[in-house]
């Protein structure tokens, strides 16, 4: 793993703790490792978005199946049908 990626992951980890946990030292370290302001911005944005998504899913008490076969079956369905819901009647384009 490159020094730049390590520095960006350190920033992402700080974002996951609390947005205020990102310090000037984190930013300076990322810049010193070659990260651009856009890469630092995107790291913060993506980490914050995933934190929000995780809180949203947890707040809705969503469950994730543990059986990998269920994910494989879902993948096969998506490849075959895309994201359209199965129609209730044959030939319906719902």
Backbone torsions as a table, in degrees:
resi	resn	phi	psi	omega
1	UNK	NA	134.9	-177.9
2	UNK	-72.7	159.6	177.3
3	UNK	-62.0	-36.7	179.5
4	UNK	-64.2	-46.2	179.6
5	UNK	-62.9	-41.7	177.5
6	UNK	-59.2	-43.0	-179.9
7	UNK	-65.5	-40.2	179.2
8	UNK	-68.6	-37.4	176.7
9	UNK	-67.3	-31.5	174.8
10	UNK	-63.9	-41.4	176.6
11	UNK	-64.1	-44.9	179.7
12	UNK	-60.2	-40.3	178.0
13	UNK	-63.6	-40.1	178.0
14	UNK	-64.8	-41.6	177.8
15	UNK	-59.0	-40.8	-179.0
16	UNK	-63.0	-30.7	178.1
17	UNK	-74.4	-48.6	-176.6
18	UNK	-179.2	136.8	-179.7
19	UNK	-55.0	-32.0	179.8
20	UNK	-77.9	-6.3	179.0
21	UNK	-76.9	-13.8	176.4
22	UNK	-75.3	121.4	-175.3
23	UNK	-107.9	167.3	175.1
24	UNK	-60.5	-32.1	178.4
25	UNK	-66.7	-38.7	176.0
26	UNK	-59.2	-47.1	-177.7
27	UNK	-65.3	-45.2	179.7
28	UNK	-62.2	-40.2	178.8
29	UNK	-64.1	-40.4	178.4
30	UNK	-66.4	-43.4	177.9
31	UNK	-62.9	-41.1	179.4
32	UNK	-64.2	-28.5	178.8
33	UNK	-85.6	0.4	175.7
34	UNK	104.0	4.8	179.8
35	UNK	-75.9	140.0	176.7
36	UNK	-87.0	166.9	176.8
37	UNK	-61.5	-36.2	178.6
38	UNK	-64.5	-42.9	179.3
39	UNK	-65.1	-38.6	177.4
40	UNK	-66.4	-45.3	178.1
41	UNK	-58.2	-48.4	-178.6
42	UNK	-63.7	-36.1	177.4
43	UNK	-61.7	-46.9	178.8
44	UNK	-63.4	-44.4	-178.9
45	UNK	-61.5	-48.1	-178.0
46	UNK	-66.3	-44.0	179.3
47	UNK	-62.2	-42.8	179.3
48	UNK	-64.8	-40.7	179.2
49	UNK	-62.8	-44.1	179.5
50	UNK	-65.6	-35.1	175.0
51	UNK	-61.0	-43.8	178.9
52	UNK	-64.2	-44.9	179.9
53	UNK	-60.4	-44.0	179.9
54	UNK	-62.8	-42.0	178.6
55	UNK	-65.5	-38.8	178.4
56	UNK	-61.8	-49.7	-179.4
57	UNK	-64.1	-44.7	178.8
58	UNK	-63.9	-40.3	-179.1
59	UNK	-65.2	-27.0	177.5
60	UNK	-89.7	3.4	-179.4
61	UNK	55.8	39.0	178.7
62	UNK	-69.6	141.9	178.5
63	UNK	-106.4	150.8	175.4
64	UNK	-117.4	119.0	179.7
65	UNK	-57.9	143.6	179.1
66	UNK	-90.9	-15.8	-177.1
67	UNK	-81.8	112.9	-179.5
68	UNK	-58.8	-25.3	-179.8
69	UNK	-63.0	-31.6	178.5
70	UNK	-66.6	-37.4	177.9
71	UNK	-69.3	-39.4	178.4
72	UNK	-63.7	-42.0	178.5
73	UNK	-64.3	-41.0	177.6
74	UNK	-63.4	-39.3	178.4
75	UNK	-63.8	-42.8	178.6
76	UNK	-62.1	-40.5	178.9
77	UNK	-64.6	-42.7	179.1
78	UNK	-63.4	-39.5	178.6
79	UNK	-64.0	-40.9	-176.8
80	UNK	-77.0	-43.8	-171.4
81	UNK	-111.1	-13.9	-173.4
82	UNK	73.6	-155.4	-176.3
83	UNK	-93.2	6.2	178.2
84	UNK	-73.9	137.2	177.8
85	UNK	-68.8	144.9	177.1
86	UNK	-59.2	138.2	-179.3
87	UNK	-78.3	151.7	-179.5
88	UNK	-77.2	-27.2	-179.5
89	UNK	-123.8	143.0	180.0
90	UNK	-58.9	137.3	178.6
91	UNK	83.2	-7.2	179.9
92	UNK	-74.2	131.9	-177.4
93	UNK	-92.6	8.1	-179.3
94	UNK	-12.1	NA	NA
